[in-house]
Each structure stands twice: as structure tokens, then as C-alpha cells.
Amino acid sequence: MINETRKRSLLKAVSFRGLEIALDTVILSIFVELKTAIWLALLLEGLCLALHYGFERIWNKSQYGRHIIRDK
């Protein structure tokens, strides 16, 4: 069985959310002032980060779709 560490799951979630915060800020700044756009992006992506991390940890418990190929 191969499992990801909590540290790996967290790093994946944080790095992905960092990209999304940047993109959200750019998009939101078209509609609201930059300071508001930054705070909205941080709030929304912070909540999504927590959800994504939990989701990754739950899926880590499942072996569905995982295959271990051993060298012969």
C-alpha cells in the first residue's frame, strides 16, 4: 500500500491554492478595488484550502484506482 504523507497533501493543496489566489485576485480586481479583491481571494481560497486538504486525506484512505507495479 502506498499512502501520501500529510505534509505532501498539505503542500499540494497550498501550492494549488496559491495559484488560484493570484488568478482570483486578477479576476476580482476587474470588478472591485484591488484591496477588496485580495481579501476576498484570500478568504475564499483559505476556505477552499481547508476543504481540499480534508478531501485529499479522505481519498488517501481509498485504494480505488491505485495500482502498484513491481519491477520484474
NORPENOR-V156271 format. One record per pair of residues at least 4 apart in sequence whose C-alpha atoms are under 8 Angstrom apart, sorted by the first residue. I is the first residue (numbers start at 1). GAP is how many residues later the second one is. Records with the same first field share a line. If there is no record, write none. Layout:
BEGIN
I = GAP ; GAP
END
This chain:
BEGIN
1 = 67
3 = 57 ; 58
4 = 4 ; 5 ; 56
5 = 4
6 = 4 ; 51
7 = 4
8 = 4
9 = 4 ; 44 ; 47 ; 48
10 = 4 ; 43
11 = 4
12 = 4
13 = 4 ; 36 ; 39 ; 40
14 = 4 ; 35
15 = 4
16 = 4
17 = 4 ; 28 ; 29 ; 31 ; 32
18 = 4
19 = 4
20 = 4 ; 25
21 = 4 ; 17 ; 20 ; 21 ; 24
22 = 4 ; 19
23 = 4
24 = 4 ; 13 ; 17
25 = 4 ; 9 ; 12 ; 13 ; 15 ; 16
26 = 4 ; 11
27 = 4
28 = 4 ; 6 ; 9 ; 13
29 = 4 ; 5 ; 7 ; 8
32 = 4 ; 5
33 = 4
34 = 4
35 = 4
36 = 4
37 = 4
38 = 4
39 = 4
40 = 4
41 = 4
42 = 4
43 = 4
44 = 4
45 = 4
46 = 4
47 = 4
48 = 4
49 = 4
50 = 4
51 = 4
52 = 4
53 = 4
54 = 4
55 = 4
56 = 4
57 = 4
58 = 4
END
